[in-house]
Amino acid sequence: MTSEVIIDAQPKEISIALLEDKRLVEYQREPREANFSVGNIYVAKVKKLMPGLNACFVDVGFERDAFLHYLDLGSQFNSFAKYLKQVQSDRKKLYPIQKASRLPDLQKDGSIQNTLQVGQEVMVQIVKEPISTKGPRLTGEISFAGRYLVLIPFGDKVNVSSKIKSGEERARLKQLIQSIRPKNFGVIVRTVAQGKRVAELDSEMKVLLNRWKEAITKVQKTQDRPQLIFEETGRAVAMLRDLFNPTYENIYVNDEEICTAVKHYVSLIAPEKASIVKKYNGKVPIFDNFDVTRQIKSGFGKTINYGHGCYLIIEHTEAMHVVDVNSGNRTKEKGQEQNALDTNLGAADELARQLRLRDMGGIIVVDFIDMNLAEDRQMLYERMCKAMQKDRSRHNILPLSKFGLMQITRQRVRPVMDVDVDEECPTCFGTGKIRSSILFTDQLERKIDRLVNKIGIKKFYLHVHPYVAAYINQGMISMKRRWQMKYGIGVHIIPSQKLGFLQYEFYDAKQQFLDMKETNDKS
């Protein structure tokens, strides 16, 4: 299996697609002005204690206060609290963590009101994004994640990933990390550290240690609260950190700045793979070029077709996701039981892909087609477990119940990815009144005339539906050629699959969006 990452950086948002054997399996989209908050570390003040929940609410600067449970404070909370006071007591000289004393572990059966006070400053890290009406979820167990290691201040253990099965390799890594571990720091060794040399691990250890020093220095120097003292790396780099593996053939980026950042990161963790990061310079939108747009259009929405007439119906409720499997117009020449089994096995493969693609979390209930044979039900359960092995999120799958339902739980740290594949009517924009379609190119020419002769932009790119682009480009002396003779050779027509039939977008020479819509466009 080969994997490719496609990064589409637009003026307002950044989208990342992971392709496995040219098939879209993961998709993330984030507005430019929004921050991916999981992993961010804050020094903030306790706003409200909730003794009944044994928890508190903390103001970290979000619209809704963040939730911190007593059990999430971490065993070394007392050590953190004391060290925080020591750091803030001297604004000129930083008190090193190596000299800090470790206090007894926090009792597991303690209470929040006996541990915290309203207005008290705490150092916390976001472990779950704000979802729906809920604020972020916090933890007091601070960690700095790298490619090979996770550094934990005030930890005292070295833990090796359970996915490393070799006892000899586990012992080697544990002994190696113990020899380079700074005092008062714990370390978790990640799966990808298997077989790595001490120089590579030591190099990353120093990088993570510097991140801690930079974060705690911000606490020492400033008094503003809440204060962001460590921000997780950008979405593109953060996703690569967790996903990167040697099977990647290419990473394509259409933005120079992000391309440089990604190449720098890859050269740090895998120097031999730095050459796979490539700047995309094509005129066709990057997602269109790699067939991502079409797969997004077909992979999201309520109804998902997965071959031979079969389809899934995916519904999202407040408490769970519900999936219904339908055989559609599938032929039944093999017999009802065999057709039900084939349909269900195909549905298991597609559902595993959909869970990763949409990043669905919480409880997922799947209504498969009823099967009479116990061995067929067991085969379906095993197929679902195998298909979910590629999923990095924690999950649990239960066998089919007596009602033919399968229950799946999957860890969720951010809102489910929901892409609206329905398009606004491009001719009436929802008003119910339309212009004649044959006048669409006249409308475009008026926009071009205004852009060139009134605004003064001589070079621009007009994105239109591929069918419209083909119409504009057709003939020996095409409409595009006539426009170029009239308005200059800076007129470029780009087919874009994401646009509706009579939709259009203008971009300048620097690929910045130009808003050319007017109120009379809708009448």
Number of C-alpha atoms within 10 A of each C-alpha: 7 12 20 21 24 23 26 21 23 15 10 12 13 18 18 21 23 24 19 16 11 14 16 24 22 20 20 18 17 15 14 13 8 9 14 17 20 19 22 21 26 25 25 21 21 21 17 17 18 13 13 9 11 15 21 23 22 30 22 26 14 12 11 15 20 23 20 25 19 23 18 17 24 18 19 20 23 17 18 25 15 14 20 19 12 17 20 19 13 12 15 10 12 17 19 12 21 12 10 16 13 18 15 11 12 17 12 12 8 12 17 21 15 8 12 17 15 14 13 12 20 20 25 26 25 23 18 21 20 21 14 9 6 13 20 25 23 28 21 23 19 25 24 20 20 19 20 20 23 19 25 22 22 25 19 16 15 20 17 22 14 11 10 16 12 11 8 10 14 19 11 13 22 18 12 16 22 15 11 13 18 18 15 17 18 20 25 20 24 19 16 16 18 19 11 11 11 15 9 14 20 17 12 21 21 14 12 20 17 12 16 20 13 13 18 22 18 15 22 20 15 11 12 10 15 19 19 20 18 19 16 16 15 15 18 22 19 19 14 18 18 14 13 18 13 10 11 19 15 17 22 22 25 20 16 14 12 19 21 15 14 23 22 15 17 21 15 16 18 13 12 11 17 18 13 15 21 18 18 19 13 9 12 16 19 21 22 15 13 18 14 21 19 14 15 19 15 14 22 19 16 13 15 19 16 17 14 13 13 18 21 22 16 19 14 13 7 6 9 15 17 16 22 17 22 20 21 14 10 14 12 12 8 10 9 11 16 14 18 22 21 15 24 26 21 19 29 24 17 21 22 19 21 19 20 20 22 19 22 23 22 16 18 21 16 23 19 26 18 16 18 11 10 10 10 18 20 13 13 24 19 16 16 25 19 13 17 21 11 11 16 11 16 10 17 13 16 13 17 19 10 8 9 15 18 20 16 18 17 18 16 18 20 19 15 16 17 14 13 11 14 10 11 12 15 15 21 15 15 11 10 10 10 15 12 7 11 8 9 14 15 11 12 14 14 10 15 22 17 14 19 17 11 9 10 10 15 16 17 23 21 19 23 24 20 18 14 22 18 15 14 18 15 13 11 7 9 14 17 19 19 12 18 14 11 11 18 13 14 16 19 18 21 20 20 25 22 20 17 18 17 16 18 19 17 22 17 15 13 9 12 14 16 14 9 15 12 9 6 6 13 16 13
